[in-house]
Amino acid sequence: MIRSMTAYARREIKGEWGSAAWELRSVNQRYLETYIRLPEQFRSLEPVIRERIRGRLTRGKVECNLRFELDPSAQSLMILNEKLAKQLVEAANWVKMQSDEGKIDPIDVLRWPGVMSAAEQDLDAISGELMQALDGALDDFITAREREGTELKALIEQRLNGVGAEVVKVRIQMPNILQWQRKRLVRKLEEAQVQLEKTRLEQELVLMAQRIDVAEELDRLEAHVKETLNIMKKKEAVGRRLDFMMQEFNRESNTLASKSINANVTTSAIELKVLIEQMREQIQNIE
């Protein structure tokens, strides 16, 4: 399954206790890195969240943020920190006296971190709802990765078709190139008035043909195209395998270019390098 490493998802949840929202975003990364930001009262969930993410993703730099807001009207679910609330009111009154402007909004005081907190038994229930919402957010997140992965797959398949077309083009030209090189060698010997025995001449021609023959490289390029297509059909993450295949493609295209004695073959070798580089850039985004 082709999945992109670049994605975003948001899942909101509301309850008697208030509202919350999960946000997940990721970018390219060789391995899986998770960065989790949680409100203070839910810090204990971090190891669970990290494992939940690792159980469903394998690569990418993933940011997971939880925005949480308690409903001040849900008094039965909250405990008031009276000492902190009084300190805030006293501080607010002092500021008001200095400036003689503004007013104290009780709701703002209640929203101050630490003034209102959920009762422990209720916090467990809220945590359960939040984790369920996280699962939904991860579902959306993976769907987004797969949707972009489908687009990447189409782009890669298009380039693979281009590689196959260049291989066919070079293969068709090789017999004519070998014949042209044979005639060229014989003509040069004649111009230099060098007489070789028939056996020796045949040996030279064979050596020349071996030096410029690219049949093996073309066969391997075709095999790499087939293997890459097979890899993209696998269910697990395939980004690393595809990256390895690009190295193999590059190796064969370099050899093809080094053996080229014909402008058309050189043009095909350059086009192969362009196609391979385009695939490699896209594969950097695949999980």
Secondary structure, DSSP 8 states (H G I E B T S, - for coil): ---BS-EEEEEEEEETTEEEEEEEEEE--SSEEEEEE--GGGGGGHHHHHHHHHTT--SEEEEEEEEEEE-TT-GGGEEE-HHHHHHHHHHHHHHHHHH------HHHHHHSTTTEEE-HHHHHHHHHHHHHHHHHHHHHHHHHHHHHHHHHHHHHHHHHHHHHHHHHHHHHHHHHHHHHHHHHHHHHHHHTT----HHHHHHHHHHHHHHH--HHHHHHHHHHHHHHHHHTT-SS--HHHHHHHHHHHHHHHHHHHHH--SHHHHHHHHHHHHHHHHHHHHHTTB-
